[in-house]
Amino acid sequence: MQTLFFDFDGTLVDSETFHADNWSAYLATYGVTLTAADFIEYYAGVTWPKIAKHFIDSYQLSVDVVTITTDMEALTEAKIQQYGIPALPGVDALLKDFFGKVPMAVVTGAPRDYVEGVLKQHGWFDLFEQVFSGYEVVNNKPSPDVYLHACQAMKVQSHQVVAVEDSRTGLQSAKNAEICCLLINEHPSLKDTDADHTFASMVAAKPLLDLLFKDKLLFGLA
C-alpha cells in the first residue's frame, strides 16, 4: 500500500454529534423534530444538500436547499469558533506517527473551507498532502468521483490505497472506486457491511494500518 486516505467527519473528528445537535436545533425553527440519535443513524455521511432536500420534501417546508445549506454553514462556523470539534481517540497520534512516511490526504464529502478550518485548529493541516472535497467533483459520495479524483491527483492506483471511513455512504464511495476500506464505527447497524475491515476506533485500527504500511513506516517516503 502506498497512500492513506481519510474521511473527515466522524473519522478524524467527533463531529457527528456536533452536526446532529446543530441540525436538530436548526430544523426545530421550522417545527421539525429530529433527534441527534436519528441524525447519526440515518444522515451521517449524507451531504447537506441531500439532507436539506429530504426535509423540505418530507415536511413541505417553505424554504429552498441553498438557504438551508447556507444557514447551516454559518451556524456550523459559529459553533466551531465557539466550541471547536474534538479529535477522535488515537487520531492525533496516528497522523503524527505516519507524517513524513506515508502520503496522506483527506477525502471528504464535506465543504473544503469547513474541513481545512478544523484541520488547522488541530494543527493537522500540514500533515496532509491534499484535501479533496466531494463538493468539487460532479457527484459527491457515495459516488466514487472524489476518490477517483484523489487517486489521479496523488498519482496512485486504486489498489495501492487504503481509505478510512465511518459511514455507509463513505464506505460505498470507496468501494465503488475499488479501494480497500477500513470502516471505523461502533454502531451495531454498521457491523454487517462489505468493508474490508471494521473497527470500533482508530486506536483499534492502528495495528492493521501499521502492518499495511510497514515498509513506508520503516523506510519513509519512497
Secondary structure by P-SEA (a helix, b strand, c coil): ccbbbbbccccccccaaaaaaaaaaaaaaacccccaaaaaaccccccaaaaaaaaaaaccccccaaaaaaaaaaaaaaaaaccccccccaaaaaaaaacccbbbbbbccccaaaaaaaaaaacccccccccccccccccccccaaaaaaaaaaaccccccbbbbbccaaaaaaaaaaccbbbbbccccccccccccccccccccaaaaaaaaaccccccccc
